[in-house]
Amino acid sequence: MVFKLICWYGENKRSLPWRETKNPYFIWLSEIMLQQTRVEQGLPYYLKFTKAFPTVFDLAKADESEVLKLWQGLGYYSRARNLHFTAKFVANELKGMFPSSYKELIKLKGVGDYTASAIASICFKEPVAVVDGNVYRVLSRYFGISTPINSTKGIKEFKELAQTLIDTSQPDVYNQAIMDFGAMHCKPQNPLCNKCPLANGCVALAKNQIKELPVKEKKTKIKKRYFNYLVPITEENKTVLEERKGKGIWQGLYQFPLVETQKKTSEEELVKNKQFTMLFPEETTISLFNTEDIIHKLSHQHLITKFWIVKTRKVNEQMMDWAVVKKYPVPVLIDKFLEEYLSKES
């Protein structure tokens, strides 16, 4: 199996910029970005980041707001905050030198088993196996393993199996081979089984279980939240953006004043809300921007969202000109609204 994977990789590997270097800064950057992100989506962000921050020292010196703005649209913003934290640690405490072993790499904030294994094997040739979604899929199908991949037992079982397979003479090549094979050949939907170099030994193919494997335990229940964004517009064409605080979603990003309700709310109910009356002490004209609810889906919650345009003379918050709004890092939900709203206004 291992030999066939490496042969397949030699003929089919993707040409990616982080494969042209063994610099741990660039490998680390790419691996953090590609967690829960497809290569096609992550590549433009990688290019933007490496242009803006060509070294770990450049990233360390940046403002968090600048990092979040460049990250905007990639999701899972805790990754960006951890990235920035670790860049400062490596630059200031480690003099810009990344640890050279799995054992030390995994101690870095935001670096888990997968990322530590990738950096250690690719940059330092340490024989530690990577296990990502692609690897889970290849191994579960080839060996016919039905243990849920997101269970404690499954995570341990697949890591141990992957470790027994790794080519210790070229762990970097093997790890990238099995990941590429899962992404390009043994795909989640419509895998290329009819021309698969591993077909003869694949248990799932023999037992017609390709669609059933890998197995995942049921997801946690999706929580519904009702967001009402208030978009102030004053006579001087000013508005309000505020930074999201706390440990919830989108920490450090900016948004319009938000009224979160237990269920869908009407205009009449909204203007009586205490947050609304505190924000707008004078008379307002309010209108709903989106006639249909916008449903923004996150991993464990759905945000049912309305944008309310509130024309007023005064707002009890620090205001800013519309011209600078686009400079702030905002969630994709807000960014899409701004694109639509500003295009209608121009």
C-alpha positions in Angstrom: 0.0 0.0 0.0 2.7 2.5 1.0 4.8 1.9 -2.1 1.7 2.3 -4.4 0.7 5.6 -2.6 4.2 7.1 -3.0 4.2 6.0 -6.7 0.8 7.6 -7.2 2.0 10.8 -5.5 5.0 11.0 -7.7 2.8 11.1 -10.8 -0.2 13.1 -9.4 0.9 15.5 -6.6 -0.5 19.0 -6.6 1.9 21.9 -7.2 1.4 24.0 -4.1 3.7 26.9 -3.0 4.3 25.5 0.5 5.7 22.4 -1.1 8.6 24.4 -2.5 10.1 25.0 0.9 11.1 23.3 4.1 10.8 26.5 6.1 8.7 25.7 9.1 7.1 29.2 9.2 5.5 28.6 5.8 4.6 25.0 6.5 3.0 26.0 9.8 1.1 28.9 8.1 -0.3 26.6 5.4 -1.3 23.8 7.9 -3.1 26.2 10.2 -5.0 27.7 7.3 -5.9 24.4 5.8 -7.5 23.0 9.0 -11.2 22.7 8.2 -10.5 24.5 4.8 -10.2 23.2 1.3 -6.9 23.9 -0.5 -8.7 25.9 -3.2 -10.2 28.2 -0.6 -7.0 28.4 1.5 -4.5 29.1 -1.2 -5.4 32.8 -1.9 -5.2 33.5 1.9 -1.8 31.8 2.1 -0.5 34.0 -0.7 -1.9 37.1 0.9 -0.4 36.3 4.3 3.1 35.4 2.9 3.1 38.6 0.9 2.0 40.7 3.9 4.1 38.8 6.5 7.1 37.2 4.7 8.7 36.2 8.1 7.4 35.2 11.5 8.8 38.5 12.8 6.5 40.4 10.4 3.5 38.5 11.6 4.4 39.0 15.2 4.7 42.8 14.7 1.3 43.1 13.1 -1.8 44.3 14.9 -4.4 41.6 15.6 -7.0 43.7 13.7 -4.7 43.5 10.6 -4.3 39.7 10.9 -8.1 39.3 11.3 -8.8 41.5 8.3 -6.6 39.4 6.1 -8.1 36.2 7.6 -11.7 37.5 6.9 -13.8 34.9 5.2 -11.7 31.9 6.2 -13.8 31.2 9.3 -12.8 29.7 12.6 -11.2 33.0 13.7 -9.7 31.4 16.8 -7.2 29.9 14.4 -6.1 33.4 13.4 -5.8 34.7 17.0 -3.8 31.6 17.9 -1.6 32.0 14.8 -0.8 35.6 15.9 -0.1 34.6 19.5 2.2 31.8 18.4 4.0 34.1 15.9 4.8 36.5 18.8 6.0 33.6 21.0 8.3 32.2 18.3 9.6 35.6 17.3 10.2 36.9 20.8 10.8 33.9 23.0 12.4 31.5 20.5 14.3 34.2 18.4 12.3 33.2 15.3 13.3 29.5 15.4 10.5 27.0 15.4 10.9 23.8 17.5 12.3 20.9 15.5 10.4 18.0 17.1 6.8 16.9 17.4 7.1 16.9 21.2 8.0 20.6 21.3 5.9 21.7 18.4 2.7 20.4 20.0 3.2 22.7 22.9 2.7 25.8 20.7 -0.7 27.4 21.0 -3.1 26.4 18.2 -0.9 23.5 17.2 -2.5 20.0 17.6 -1.4 16.5 16.7 -2.0 16.9 13.0 -0.1 20.2 12.6 2.8 19.1 14.8 3.0 15.9 12.8 3.0 17.7 9.5 5.7 20.3 10.5 7.9 17.6 12.2 7.7 15.2 9.2 7.9 17.7 6.3 10.5 20.1 7.8 12.6 17.8 10.0 11.9 14.3 8.6 10.6 13.0 11.9 8.6 9.8 11.3 5.3 10.9 12.8 2.1 10.2 10.9 -0.4 12.9 10.0 -4.1 12.0 10.4 -6.5 14.5 8.8 -9.9 14.0 7.2 -8.3 12.7 4.0 -6.2 10.1 5.9 -9.2 8.9 8.0 -11.1 8.3 4.7 -8.3 6.4 3.0 -7.5 4.2 6.0 -11.2 3.5 7.0 -12.0 2.4 3.5 -8.9 0.5 2.7 -8.9 -1.5 6.0 -12.7 -1.5 6.4 -12.7 0.2 9.8 -16.1 1.3 11.1 -14.9 2.9 14.4 -16.2 6.5 14.3 -13.4 8.8 13.3 -14.6 11.5 15.7 -14.7 9.3 18.8 -11.9 9.0 21.3 -11.4 5.3 20.4 -11.4 6.1 16.7 -8.8 9.0 17.0 -6.5 6.7 18.9 -7.0 3.7 16.6 -6.4 5.6 13.4 -3.3 7.4 14.7 -1.8 4.1 15.8 -2.6 2.5 12.4 -1.2 5.5 10.5 2.0 5.3 12.6 2.6 1.7 11.6 2.4 2.5 7.9 4.6 5.5 7.7 7.7 5.2 5.5 10.5 6.1 8.0 13.0 6.9 5.3 10.7 9.5 3.7 7.9 10.5 6.1 7.5 13.8 4.5 6.7 12.3 1.1 4.4 9.5 2.6 2.4 12.0 4.7 1.8 14.3 1.7 1.0 11.3 -0.5 -1.8 9.9 1.6 -3.3 13.3 2.1 -3.3 14.1 -1.6 -4.6 10.7 -2.4 -7.6 11.3 -0.1 -8.2 14.8 -1.4 -7.9 13.9 -5.1 -8.6 10.2 -5.6 -10.3 8.6 -2.6 -12.8 11.6 -2.4 -15.8 11.8 -0.1 -18.2 11.6 -3.0 -17.6 9.8 -6.2 -14.1 8.4 -5.5 -12.2 7.1 -8.5 -12.4 3.4 -7.5 -12.4 2.1 -11.1 -8.8 3.3 -11.6 -7.5 3.1 -8.1 -4.0 1.7 -7.5 -5.2 0.3 -4.1 -8.4 -1.3 -5.4 -7.1 -4.9 -5.0 -6.6 -4.6 -1.3 -9.5 -2.2 -0.5 -12.0 -3.8 2.0 -14.7 -1.1 1.5 -14.6 -1.7 -2.3 -14.8 -5.5 -1.9 -17.7 -5.2 0.5 -19.5 -2.3 -1.3 -19.1 0.0 1.8 -17.5 3.0 0.1 -20.5 5.2 0.8 -20.7 4.0 4.5 -17.1 4.7 5.4 -15.7 6.5 7.2 -18.2 6.5 10.1 -18.9 9.7 12.1 -20.8 9.9 15.4 -23.9 12.1 15.2 -23.3 15.8 15.4 -24.3 17.9 18.4 -27.7 19.5 18.1 -27.7 22.7 16.0 -28.7 25.8 18.0 -30.7 28.5 16.4 -30.0 32.1 17.3 -31.9 35.2 16.1 -29.7 38.2 15.2 -31.0 41.7 14.5 -28.3 44.0 13.3 -29.0 47.7 13.7 -27.4 49.7 10.9 -27.4 53.4 12.0 -27.3 56.1 9.3 -27.1 59.7 10.5 -27.7 62.9 8.6 -23.9 63.2 8.4 -23.7 59.7 6.8 -22.0 58.2 9.8 -22.6 54.7 11.3 -21.5 52.5 14.2 -19.2 49.4 14.2 -18.3 47.8 17.5 -15.8 45.1 18.4 -17.1 41.7 19.5 -15.8 41.0 23.0 -15.8 37.8 25.1 -15.1 34.2 24.1 -18.0 33.6 21.7 -18.0 33.5 17.9 -16.1 36.2 16.0 -14.1 37.6 18.9 -12.1 40.6 17.8 -14.2 41.2 14.7 -16.4 44.2 14.2 -20.2 44.4 13.7 -23.1 46.7 13.7 -24.9 47.0 17.1 -26.6 43.7 17.6 -29.9 42.8 19.3 -30.2 39.1 19.8 -33.7 37.8 20.5 -35.2 34.4 21.6 -37.3 34.2 18.4 -38.0 36.2 15.3 -39.0 39.7 16.1 -41.1 42.4 14.5 -40.3 46.1 14.0 -42.8 47.0 16.7 -41.1 44.7 19.2 -37.6 45.7 18.2 -38.1 49.5 18.8 -39.4 48.7 22.3 -36.3 46.6 23.1 -34.1 48.2 25.9 -30.9 48.0 23.7 -32.7 49.8 20.9 -34.0 52.6 23.1 -30.6 53.1 24.8 -28.8 53.3 21.5 -31.2 55.6 19.8 -32.4 58.4 22.2 -34.1 60.4 19.4 -36.7 59.7 16.8 -35.8 57.1 14.2 -37.0 55.8 10.8 -36.5 52.1 10.6 -36.7 49.7 7.6 -35.8 46.1 7.1 -33.0 45.7 4.5 -33.4 42.0 3.7 -37.0 40.9 3.0 -36.1 37.3 3.7 -34.2 36.0 6.7 -30.5 35.4 6.1 -29.5 32.0 7.6 -25.8 31.9 8.3 -24.7 28.4 9.1 -21.8 27.7 11.5 -20.7 24.3 12.7 -23.0 24.1 15.7 -25.4 27.0 15.2 -27.5 28.7 12.6 -27.9 32.5 12.8 -31.2 33.7 11.5 -30.4 37.3 10.7 -32.1 40.6 9.9 -30.4 43.8 9.0 -32.4 46.9 10.1 -31.5 50.3 8.6 -32.0 52.9 11.3 -32.0 56.5 10.1 -31.5 58.9 13.0 -29.9 62.2 14.1 -28.1 60.8 17.1 -26.6 57.5 18.3 -25.3 56.8 21.8 -22.1 55.2 20.5 -18.9 56.4 18.9 -19.6 56.9 15.2 -17.5 56.6 12.1 -17.7 57.6 8.5 -19.0 55.0 6.1 -15.7 55.5 4.1 -13.7 53.7 6.8 -16.1 50.8 7.5 -14.5 48.5 5.0 -11.1 48.8 6.7 -12.3 46.8 9.7 -12.3 43.0 10.0 -15.9 41.8 10.0 -17.6 38.4 9.8 -18.6 37.2 6.3 -22.2 37.8 7.2 -21.5 41.5 7.7 -19.2 41.7 4.7 -21.9 40.3 2.4 -24.4 42.8 3.7 -21.9 45.7 3.1 -21.2 44.6 -0.4 -25.0 44.6 -1.2 -25.8 47.7 0.7 -22.9 49.8 -0.6 -23.6 48.7 -4.2 -27.2 49.8 -3.9 -26.2 53.2 -2.4 -23.5 53.9 -5.0 
